[in-house]
Amino acid sequence: MKPRPRWGRLYAILPLTVAAFALIEPSGLAPALGIALRGGMVGLAFGAMAWWVRANRAALDQLDWCACASSTITVRVIASRPPQRPKEAEEVAVALHS
């Protein structure tokens, strides 16, 4: 079963941001503080959207895949280190014990 994006969480970000802006505007704060709060809210909104995209990246990637995708994709696994040959491993062990 393919993972599905959690759209409800993304859709919750917008109303929360609008509500925060609605609380900041009529508060009568000093202009510099109001600007700082609005900038902080914009940063938080973009951060929340970036978090959502990162949390749902696998599901978003698989949205456009067809049913035949698993048979057409080739994955190549490359080991991070080549395995040591047994003779080299023995030489290293002997050198360490000497």
C-alpha atoms as one frame of an Amber mdcrd trajectory, in Angstrom:
protein
   0.000   0.000   0.000   1.362   3.395  -1.015   1.748   6.049   1.679  -0.615
   8.990   1.307   0.228  12.625   2.066  -1.448  13.978   5.185  -3.205  16.904
   3.541  -5.158  17.823   6.680  -1.978  18.911   8.443  -1.032  21.146   5.535
  -4.522  22.631   5.413  -4.321  23.395   9.144  -1.249  25.603   8.666  -3.069
  28.322   6.702  -5.943  28.983   9.160  -3.519  29.013  12.086  -1.316  31.551
  10.296  -4.287  33.754   9.389  -5.556  33.595  12.983  -2.135  34.637  14.298
  -2.035  37.593  11.890  -5.577  38.534  12.931  -4.450  38.644  16.564  -1.326
  40.695  15.810  -2.937  43.404  13.639  -5.401  45.018  16.080  -3.102  44.665
  19.093  -1.706  48.216  18.746   1.896  47.180  19.251   4.806  49.468  18.500
   5.543  49.484  14.743   8.929  47.797  15.112   7.503  45.049  17.319   4.557
  44.525  14.960   6.912  44.170  12.002   9.074  41.707  13.946   6.033  39.633
  14.935   4.692  39.578  11.366   8.108  38.538  10.065   8.312  35.829  12.694
   4.862  34.548  11.738   5.834  34.410   8.061   8.988  32.503   9.009   7.005
  30.076  11.148   4.440  29.544   8.375   7.138  28.760   5.813   8.938  26.560
   8.349   5.730  24.628   9.013   5.165  24.119   5.285   8.770  22.959   4.832
   8.318  20.535   7.754   5.151  19.165   6.123   6.886  18.642   2.764   9.804
  16.877   4.464   7.487  14.667   6.525   5.485  13.688   3.428   8.280  13.518
   0.833   7.921   9.782   0.163   4.160  10.017  -0.273   4.482  13.065  -2.544
   7.083  11.279  -4.660   4.820   8.270  -5.185   1.717  10.285  -6.148   2.575
  10.223  -9.856   3.828   6.642  -9.999   1.884   4.205 -12.095   1.083   0.642
 -11.032   3.931  -0.681 -13.202   6.583   1.520 -11.546   7.995  -1.218  -9.343
   8.803  -3.370 -12.366  10.494  -0.545 -14.286  12.759   0.862 -11.570  16.240
  -0.544 -11.092  18.064   0.051  -7.824  21.806  -0.423  -7.677  23.304  -0.971
  -4.236  26.943  -0.002  -3.862  28.802  -1.099  -0.743  30.546   1.699   1.127
  33.754  -0.322   1.489  34.951  -3.215  -0.598  35.246  -6.416   1.446  38.747
  -7.333   2.580  40.311 -10.419   1.170  40.932 -13.077   3.850  44.711 -12.992
   3.384  44.845  -9.207   4.001  42.683  -9.599   7.079  45.051 -12.231   8.485
  48.089 -10.016   7.781  46.459  -7.111   9.592  45.564  -9.333  12.570  49.138
 -10.676  12.773  50.575  -7.151  12.530  48.314  -5.950  15.348  49.311  -8.808
  17.665  53.035  -8.400  17.076
